[in-house]
Amino acid sequence: SMLRYNTSLGGVALMFDRLAIKSDLAVISSDAPVVFVPIEVRLLVFAPEVGQRMEATVLRHGSDHLALLAHGLVNVTIPHRTAAADAAAGDAPAGGSGE
């Protein structure tokens, strides 16, 4: 689904284009109330790497976490122990200025 972390993509699908139906046939599986149609699509995936710096807006500073909004679209949650460890190491939490 869009705007949710997808393990097989390794990130969050933000948008798609170039949607193409690849077959005139569809599959109905068992008693499932859905029809499976093979498609091809181009995706824009938000998949930052560990240690990569990024800017975000702090939405909430809870007692045990920071809630951020990256690129005005992706919700990010950082456990407080991680944010505190970054600050102690001299790195600003995402969205912080580091000063």
N, C-alpha and C positions, 0 to 999 in steps of 0.2 A: 504494500500500500504506500501511498505517497506521504511524505512528511513524517515518517516513522522509521526508526532504525531497522535495517534489513540485513540479517547476518550474511546471506549469500552475496549481497552487494558490498558488504563491508562499510556501509554508510547509510545516509538518508537520501532517498530520491526526492529531488526538489522540483523537477519539471521533466516533461517529455515532449518529443516531437517526432516526426517521421513515422507515425504509426501505420503499419501495413499488416493486413490480414493475409496470412501465408497459405491458407487452404480454404476451399469451398466447403469442406467437411468439418463438423464439430463432433465432440465426444460428450456423451452423457454417461457419467460414472455411477454405477449401482443405482441407489435411490436418491442420489444427491440432487437437490433442486437447482443445479447450475449446469450450464453448458460450457465446455472448455473449447476455446477456439485458439489455434496457434497464431501468434502475432510476432512481429518484429518491431522494436521501438528503440529510439535513441534517448538515453537518460542523462540528466545532469545530476551527479551524485556528490553530496557533501560528505567527504571522508578525510578529515584532517588526520595527520600522523601524530603519534605520541611524541611529545616534546616540541611540536610545532607551535609557534606563537600566533595568536589571533586576537582580534579586537572584538569585544562584545559589550553590551549594555547590561549593567547589573540591575536585575528586576527585584531581587529580594536577597537580603542577608539574614538568613535564619541562624539559630544557635548551632545547627549541625550541618549547614550547607550554604552554598551560594547558588542562586538561580540567575541565569544569564540568558540573553537573547543575542545570538550570533547572526550577523548579516541581516538583521531585522526579520528573521524567519525561523531560525532553528533554536529551540529551547535546549539549554545546556545546564546540567546540574553537577556541581563539584562538591564532594563531601568536605566538610569543614576541616578535617584533619589534613587533607591534601592541600587546601588553600593555605592553612596555617604553616605547613611544611614549606610551601613555595615562598611564602613571605619571609620565613626564617632563613631561607637560602638566598634571599635577595631578589627573588623573582616576584613580580606583581601577579596576582591572580588575573585570569582573563578579564579584560575590561578595566583593569586598574592601570594607573599611570606609572607605578613603580617608584614614585617619589613620596 
